[in-house]
Amino acid sequence: MDIPGQPARAARAGTPKSAGSPWWADAAAVVGGGALVALHGSRLGRWVVDDAAITFAYARSIDEGLGPVQQAGAAPVEGYSNPAWLALLVAGRRLGLFDHRAVSGIPDLVLYPKALGLLCVLGTLTAVACAARRLVTRSWPVTALAGLLLGANVSFVAWTFSGLENPLYACAATVLAAVLVRAVTAGNLLGAGPAVTSGLLALVAALTRPDGAVLAGAYPLLVALATGRAVLWPRVRALALGVGAFVVPYALFLAWRLAVFGRLVPNTAVAKAQEPPGAELFSRTTGELLTFAGWPAVLVTAALLGVALTRRGMPRAALAAVVLPLALTLCAYGVLEPDWMGMHRFATPVWPLGALALAAAAVGLAERGGPRPRAAVAVALGTTLLLSWSAQRESAAAFRAEPTLPMCLVVNRDGVVFNTYADRLGIEDGSVLLPSLGGTLLTSDLTVYDLAGLTEPRIADALAAGDTEGLRTYAFRELRPTFVHAVGVWARKTGMTAPRLTAEGYLPLYRTADGGGDWVRADAVRHPERLGPLRAWAGRAVPAAYESGRDRCGGVLRPGQTATRPSH
């Protein structure tokens, strides 16, 4: 693989001298692909995952001048891991586009992040088109095929419109690949512009998701793996610029994080207690991901890329500029513990990079082959798409029927229910300890403590150390929450079981079949005669929240929303 020194050399290597597709064809492919992703995303309705609402709450606090806190009066804790996405939400709120109103009964808390997701998809496909114009003669088929692949991928679609940072991460990774492709084909890989731009795009990715920092290796690896007549100094200069554009601002960010939050990593990372990566974890997680993608699709992609990277006349160096970010993001996914939210959330950037690599290799080989190779490529792609789509149909239907922990469910189940408990018991200045945080923060007027530890450093440390007794001691002796909500895995994981809660002086308000439920501290109840009617109300309200409160939670969400005081 040569570092192109002149544009002419790039042309001799097989890169098209000029794209054969008119700009409007590429634009149509971008819009068409975006429309397909949006169409499939619309089938998820108003769903936004509850973890996204944690960042929404931080955006509200920052815009209101409270700083990076989860709610008024709380200490600064980095209970989010997506500062770049948070910045977009803060900007939207400042502009009046987010957390201000409802449109046709749908909160802009739902509409704005979904609109951002769609814009990121269009940016991703635009980057695909720009890269394709450098890789093949007719670029629009590459963009169209990539859009089709992404629109049919339930993992990409779901997490694009989840309210989380995934679409921004995917966009940054794909734009980085397009920048590298352009630098290679223009003979300017060692130029200051590509070096600095690559470093800054890796910075955006790292500030969008912590594992996005892996993309900082794309540019240095591409330079290091390339061979040619370039002398040492231009390489050293380019690497210094590329690495410096990432390292210097990222180091400043880490210094700010340490000064404000007292940690070098987000508190969320401590709470999740990622185990050191190993070969077994990597093979298991990547194997699950490739199985989800469909082995026919994986094998066809690998075969086409293998042929394209070894065949003379193909833009091998430019294709490598796509494969390197793809390999890095795949490796980053492989070393992460599987996410409880499911549907391969951390793999979002893998899909557009993989779609670009597959589409560019297929179209490039078809352009350079005769009728038989073209027919073979067409049959392989058609079969791959059909098998991959068929394999994901069941997963897509199951996810649409029961998507991961909707924000509105938490608003109705936890925010509204615990506000109503406090209201009907006459409790003021109360607090609640619970594991589902996002929708609660947006609507609760209680002080909220996070049983999952994302916004509670002491609980995060206890979970990371496996010290459940220390967690309970801290909760019951120092936090002393007025209410506790612990069910299922969180009741078992933290030991917040019925016997322990009873021993600590808590009374049940609502019980679940697994022994968990909602509890109130006995010494906070000034009117014991209200407990009976309140338990009867909870027996009706809690099941109703699960049955009909998953996708509708009113208009503007504000603290204080109760069963009798709905949202604005």
Buried (B, 14 or more C-beta within 10 A) or exposed (E): BBBBBEBEBBBEBBBBEEBEBEEEBBBBBBEBBBBBBBEBBEBBBBBBBBBBBBBBBBBBBBBEEBEBBBBEEBEBBBBBBBBBBBBBBBEBBEEEBBBBBBEEEBBBBBBBBBBBBBBBBBBBBBBBBBBBBBBBBBBBBBBBBBBBBBBBBBBBBBBBBBBBBBBBBBBBBBBBBBBBBBBBBBBBBBBEEBBBBBBBBBBBBBBBBBBBBBBBBBBBBBBEEBEBEBEEEBBEBBBEBBBEBBBEBBEEBEEEBEEEBEBEBBBBBBBBBBEEBEEEBBEEBBEBBBEBBBEBBBEBBBEBBEBBBEBEBBBBBBBBBBBBBBBBBBBBBBBBEBBEBBBBBBBBBBBBBBBBBBBBBBBBBBBBBEEEBBEEBEEBBEEBBEBBBEBBEEBBEEBBEEBBBBBBBBBBBBBBBBBBBBBBBEBEEBBBBBBBBBBBBBBBBBBBBBBBBBBBBBBBBBBBEEEBEBBBEBBBEEBBBBBBBBBEEBBBBBBBBBEBBEEBBBBBBBBBEBBBBBBBBEEBBEEEEBBEEBBEBBEEBBEEBEEEBBBBBBBBBBBEBBBEEEBE
